[in-house]
Amino acid sequence: MPVKIETTHVILERQLIIYRRSHSGAWQCRYKCDGHWQRGSTKEIDLKKAIERAKRLLIEAEIRKEKNLPVITRRFRDIGRLAIDRMKQELEGKNGKVSFTDYIRVIEDYLIPFLGNRNITSIDASALDELDADRIIKMKKVPSKSTMLTHNSALNRVFDEAQMRGFLTDVNRPKLESKGKDSKRRPAFSVIEVQAFLGSFEGWIDNARNKVSTESRTLMRDYVMALLDTGARPGVELLNLKWKQVTERSDPIVVNTTDLNEEGEVIQVPHMRRSVTLIVSGKTGTRQIVGMNRTVDALRAIAARNYPDLVMPLLTPLINVIKPTNDDFVFRIKDQGDPSSSFMKMFASFLEEHTLLKDPATDQKRVFYSLRHTYATLALTHDKVPIHTLAKQMGTSVLMIEKHYSHLKVVQAIDQLRGNESRQLIDAGGVIDDIYKSKKAAPKPKTKDKSAGV
């Protein structure tokens, strides 16, 4: 049993104690209410006054308990840090959501700086309005609704922590609203533009300045191929994918072509119909998505570079790399880290070089998310993909697809789908328009007119 120092006094056995720290003149107190010990300062130097103040704090706590109010108040900063610690623990234990990283950033960068010194119980509608104004000043713009949803989710994590610890109740917990301007749909690429950048990748890679740049550009091309083919969210969904989370499938069939052999017979060729199933984790948790031949080609290319000694059979080229024991990340250059920090700048530079960065209709800059919107647009307008299936593949809701793609008249588009055409349209290729050719390509030398002077 710990030895009590002279400055410790038991006022009520197992219920109220006052004490004084060596570095402080004021008396502190500990009191038990609702089965939990609480601490507070009496703010009194005189012992008798401190005892009376401590008794009042205990009585006030009991009254607050009877009125269904939190027993004591706490600063927002302290509760916010507790909420951050809890989310970090869940992330380390692999039970946390990917969005926790965003919530932690919001709490640290926006909520604690403004609300930190306030008691958690003093945050009301007026305080939230002031927070909204401060946020606009800090961001230098009105945040979108999606941004506000993230900020509100972060704030609710703090309120959840306070409620779990008895500092808040349902009665006095603030209700949050998702204010903010409607977010704009990021611009997609047209079929012609997709053909243009797919046809430009090889030359762009060949023009890399060194080996490191060549490797980075090649991996980014494979990443773009997979995003365009699966509709995955850019970022962690594919960049955190591991080989052991990949399953491949092949359903070969023989198809006729329009070509004839020397005897005039229609040529029959095998079609591998390769696909892969990927287990990805992201904003909406863990789900399975399907990638078709373009994704298979991208994964096969990465595997060939990173595991040059592995045998890659024709029907199942990935069979020797997608072992349950292979914990390696897929979208990596061997022995290098996460490439995401360089990918965004590299993709923007590539698009700018080929006059594809800005959408001609809206003048908005395109980003990796534009590939996701391109996937959805082509699936709705060219492929026979039911809207519920598309929602599952993309990890979103039917409502969100209808909201963001209402300009395509989703319901009517489903009835008018013309089959699995988008990949054939893209793969059809053709001559790339001069407008999309590299701005850095050297001009062709002019040929001398032999007829000159004749």
Beta strands, then each sheet from edge to edge (+ up, - down):
strand 1: 8-12
strand 2: 16-19
strand 3: 28-33
strand 4: 36-41
strand 5: 246-250
strand 6: 253-260
strand 7: 266-271
strand 8: 274-282
strand 9: 285-291
sheet 1: 1+ 2- 3+ 4-
sheet 2: 5+ 8- 9+
sheet 3: 6+ 7-
end
